[in-house]
Amino acid sequence: MRRVVPNLSLANGLIVSNVWLLVHQGRRVLVDTGHGLERPMLRRQLWRAGVRGRGDLDLVLLTHRHSDHAGNAAWLRRTFGAPVACHELDARELSGRAAPLPMVPGARWPHERLLCLLEDHFPARCDIDETFTDGATMRGFRVFHIPGHTNGSVILHHEATGTLFTGDVIVAGIPPLRLLEYPRLAVRGFSCDVELCHARARAFLEDLPPTEVLCSGHGPPIVGDVEKKLARLRLPVAVSPSETAAGPVHRTRA
């Protein structure tokens, strides 16, 4: 694992998406889990970080249900006995109680269409032990529900360390690069309602909680001057009440 700051590490060698290990007051929390195809590398990284058997991992938090973020959740739960938590809306789809929204209609580019097809046919599945809702505080993490990337996509703020986990609501770079900082809002081709997601994210940025480190689903960690680096993503005017009051997206398969 690559040490970012004393209490935070990023799994090395994973190309598809980022997996973060936060250690605070003796508790190890994994935020997102990577894609199932990269499980051998994740196992190696966890071993090096001292996560080797049951009881070594205290909690798995998911920013959203997509397979590049939740693809190893079931394995982590089974192997290490760690409870898995996510927003209640994504929990329905991860647990198989509801069919995931189809992704292909939003894709524009060939690589996006291919990845969306794979996601539609091979969604992540995992039993969920705990769910949360907007505004909840869970084991030191405050939950900000930012629907539109998925119905249950969230930003998680670890208040004690000022660490912000944004999943794919705000990404710090262009995957698979981790050297170039290029903050941007959720990618249209992989989001069920990108306009809603952007509106909610911009509203969130207007009142950004104290943040020392930003950890996104793709790209490098952003350490220091986070508010300044995200300033260009904010709306120049306030988000309208109709946008901020909008609820999650509910579409059915064709």
N, C-alpha and C positions, 0 to 999 in steps of 0.2 A: 504493500500500500504506500502511496506517496503522501507524505505528511504535508498538509497545507498550512495549518497552524497547529499549536500544541494539542488541541483536543479533536482535531478533524483530519481525516485521511480520505484520499480518493483512490479507488481501485485502479491499479496500473494494468495495461494490456488489454482492457476492454475497449472495443472499437465502436460498438453500436450505440451505447449510451453510458452515462455516468452512474456509478454506485458509490455512495458516501457512507463512511463510518464515523459516527460521532460518539466520543467517549466523554461522559460527564458524570462526576460523582460516582465513579466505579461502574456505571451502566453503559453497555454498548448498544447503540441503536443504529440500524442500517436503514438508510433512506434510499428507496428504490433498489431493484435487484438485478437489473440487466436482462439480456435476452438469454433464453435457454441454451442457445448454441454456444454461448460463451461461459457455460457453467464450469468447465475444467479450470479456466483461468480465474474465475471468481473464487473457486475453492482454494486455489493456490494462494491468492491474495489474502483471503481470510485466515488461512493457516499461518501465514507470516505475521498477521496482526494478532495472533493468539486466539482466534476463533476456531476451535478444533473439535469440539464435541458438544453434547447437550449441556445447556446451561451457560455456554460461553457467549451467547447472543441473547440480549434481553427483549428486543422488540424490532419488528420490521414495519416501517412506515412506507406507504405507497402514495406518490403524488397523483397517480392516475392508473387506469387499468391496462393501458397498451402493453403489448407483449415485450417490448424492449425495456420496459420498466418493471413489469410484474412477472416476467417470464420465469424467474427462479424463486418466486415467493413460496410456492407449494413445497419445493425441495428444501428451502431454508426452514420452513415450519416443521417439516418431517425430520430433518437431520439434526437441527439444533434445538428443537422444542420451543422456538421463539414464536410468540403470537404475532399475527399479521393484522394490521389495521389500515383502513382506507375510508374514504368518504362513503356514506351509506348508499348513494346512488350508484357508484361504481361497484360496490360490494354485490349488488344484485346480479351484475353481469359477470363478475369474476367467479361468483359461486355457482353460476349456471342457472339462477332463478329467472333471469331475463336474457333475451338475445341481444348481443352487442349491436350497436348502431352500425350499419354498413358505412365504410369509409370511402369507397371508390368514387361516389358522386362528387366529392370535393377536390379530387386530385386533378392537377392540370398537366404535369410533366410526366414523361414515360416512367422515370424511376419512382415517382410518387405513386403512379397507378399500380406498378408492380408491388411496391411495399404495402399499399393498401389492400391489394388482393390477398397477399400473404396474411395480413392481419385479420381480414375478414374470414379466411378459411382456417386459420390456426390461432384463435384468440387465447390469451392466458386464462388459466383456470386455477382457482385456489379457494379453499375454505377460509373465510374471514372470521377472525376471533373477536375483533372490536371494530366498531364504526364510529365516525365522528361527523359533526355537522359544522356549519359556519359559525365562527366565534368561539368554538369550544377550545379549552385548554387541556391537552392530554400529555401528561408526563413531561411538562415543561415546554411543550410545543403549542403555539397558538395556531389555530386553523383559519385560513382565509379561503372560502369557497369561491373559485373563479371558474364557473362553468363555461363551456364553449369549445374547449379542446376535447374533453369528454364531458359527460354530464356531471361527473364527480371530480373533475380536476381541481386541485388545490395548490395553494402556496402554504408552506409550513415555516413558522418563525420560532426558532429556539431562543427564548427570551434571555436566558442566563448568559449565553455566549454571543448573542447578536448574530446568529447564523440564520440565513434565509435560504430555504430550499424551494425553488420555483418550478421544478419539473420542466414541462414544456410550455408553460404559460409565458415564461420569459426565459429565453435561451441565451447563453453567454457567447456563443460562437457558431461556426458552421461545421457540423459534423463531417468527418471524424476528427477535425483539427482541435487541438487543445492548447495551442500556443498563441493563437490570435484571438484577442477579445473583440467581439462584435455583437453587443447586446441587441436583441430584437424580440418582438412579441411573437406569439404562437404562429406557426407556419400554417397557411391556409389549407394546403393539400392534405394535412393530417388532422384537421380540426372539424368537428361536427357543426359548429357555428362560430366561425372565426371572428365575425363582427362583435358578437356578444362577448367572446373571450377578450378581445382587444379592449372593449369598453370597460369591462370589469377590471382588467389589469391596469388600465390607465387610472381608473378611480382609486385603485389600491395604491398606486405610485404617488398620488396626491397626498397621501398620509402614510408614507413609508415608515414602518417601525424602525427603531435604532438598529442599524445593520453594519456589521464589520466585515462579513464575508457573504458573498452570494454564491450559492451552489445550484447550478441548473442541470437539466437533464442532458445537455450537450454543450461542448465547449469547455473552456478553462474555468477554474474558480476565479472570482473577482474579489480581490482582497484590498480593502481601503477605498475611500472615495466612491462608495457604491452609489450614493444618491446622485452625485455629480455625473457618474458614468451612465446612469439610467435616465438622466434628465430629458434627453431628446425623445424618449419614448412616451413622455406624458402628453396628454392633450393640451393644446394651448388655451382651451376653455373648459369649463366644468362639464362633466358628463351629465346628460339630461336625466331627469328622474325616471323616464320610461326605460332608459337603458340600464340604469343601476337597479331597477326593480324587476327587470326581466328574470324569469325563472329558467330552469334547465331546459334543454332541448329534448323533445320526445318525438322521434320519428319511428316509423315502422318499416320493416323490410318490404321491398316491392314484391 
